[in-house]
Amino acid sequence: MLRDTSLRTARQPAPATRSPSGDTALSRPAPRSRTAPGTPAGLPATPNRPRSSAGGQTSAPRNALPPPPQPGDSQALQAPASSASRSAAGHSQITSSLPSHARSLPADASLQGSPGTATAPPKPPRTTLRTLLARERLQDEARQMYASLPEGGKVMKRLKERAGRQQPTTVSDRWRARLQGKPQPMEGRRKEDFKALVHADVSSLTRTGRVPPLMAVDTIRMAALEGSLASGTLETDRKLLLDTLDQVAVEQLYQRLNLKVTPGTQPLFTDKDVIDKPVQAGSGTFNKVYGMKLRNAGGSEIDGIFKPLNTRETGCVAYVSGIPKNDPQTAMRNIATVAYARKLGLHVVVDTRLAVIDTGRGPLDPDVGLMMERAQGRPAARTPPQVFRRADVCEELTKLQLLDHLTGQGDRHGHNYFIHIGAGGRAKIAGIDNDQCFGKDITDPAGIRPVEADPMTWVLRGTNLPPVVDVRMAGAIDALTPQDIHAMLKDKLNPAEIDAAIQRHQGVKDHIARLEASGRVIDPADWGRADIQQLMTRENSYVGSALAKAQHRQAGQAQARQQQAQAREDAAAPNHETW
């Protein structure tokens, strides 16, 4: 499953140049070969990238040159979140401040890697004198650039003052320690004030150094954590500085997409976790999609699909649903769908989280996108008819249908949900590509279907509400309250979209009440009954719709085979006209 872990993204500092006077100074980054009009010098242009349905990632982080051996280095390899493990040779890393325990879908519905024997990390190459000199030069340049800020940077001034009170070495430090006492932990208001200082230094360095914000973050990190500026500072203070710089970097990336920074949107994976270079798995109607192998916090290898986010949504279903073309908040709609599924216990969509991955433009211009598990099995559009008569498939597919009615998902088709028969013989449904849902204009849960009298709705792919549900589905939906929906979606969607979700939920509840009155709320063991399956048609059921399409597809294939056989027979028959 997609599990939380502390992650880092490798960053490459700017190279150094010699000034006419012979002094070493930090050069500005070389401009991109293609720069958008009006792009400031040194700031990478971000071209518009098309969007796609999910399919199948980023280059691995650049190999950082190893730092000189330090006490505790062996422990740093086992605890990557520790501030003791830092990059070298001009490389720095962005560590995401992720929650240590995030809820995820259960094991059978989440992205799992096969547990294997942990392997020892490769032995780093021997550090050469040339490497040490290069690192010292880069650190000195970063230190000079950071020290050029007013008062040498507010952050380091604050950290050195606190370190002096903890371990006074000068007369001034001793007097300050006597007057103010030992430094208190940076919590609450102190912590917020310190974060404000970090933001101020990043902004100041971006402005005075004329560098992109991400490069400013890396410069401060290198100067503070690998240079003499940080000597003597407290370990807890350095860790807080690192975490804050990581948060600033994430904020800068998310600002491009107007994406909220919340515990649920913290990036779960970065370049540090990529095992193999990302491989483009397809290019659908909207986005490029990449497949990649990743390593989770436990060391297991997992198979993921990465879809970079876009700032525009051009899907027809989105337009009909009321999803804005600009700033569609695609990430929030996917995250909201997963949250809704978990809340109801309908584990029929893939676990989806955010990730920051370099897809080829370099570590200073990574993509923010959706990382999801690679769905097992085959898409419904390639599934034979007999599978849709299985009791477990009828049950699971009805769960997906109910979830789509609740979320207003009008783009469910045979290529964005998969059917997998597990080793135990149990069928599993996995819906992917949950982008075009939670539109404010769909307030009727049956509004995800096309209506013959309204050509605008012909792009919708849903059906009417299901003709039968089981008691577990009915109980979960009935127990959900409008307050629950608001609490679940308030940090993901806007008020109009939340109101529409509440109305759809009420519509589904009313429909289930009518089913119960007519005896169509069944026991979960009854999904295999022939009389129950006969109720599910292509107009009112995902099961009936998928079955009808599979039968039509099978008939077409049989006819094609018959025509091919006839053609071979005709070719082999004697042709008397040529005698």
PyMOL commands that set and color helices and strands:
alter all, ss='L'
color gray80, all
select helices_A, chain A and resi 73-78+107-109+129-147+150-152+154-166+171-180+189-209+213-226+228-230+235-255+263-265+271-273+316-321+330-344+380-382+385-389+391-407+445-448+455-459+471-479+482-489+495-517+524-526+530-533+542-572+576-578
alter helices_A, ss='H'
color red, helices_A
select strands_A, chain A and resi 8-11+16-18+24-26+92-95+279-283+288-295+301-308+352-357+367-373+378-379+417-421+427-431+469-470+521-522
alter strands_A, ss='S'
color yellow, strands_A
deselect
rebuild
show_as cartoon
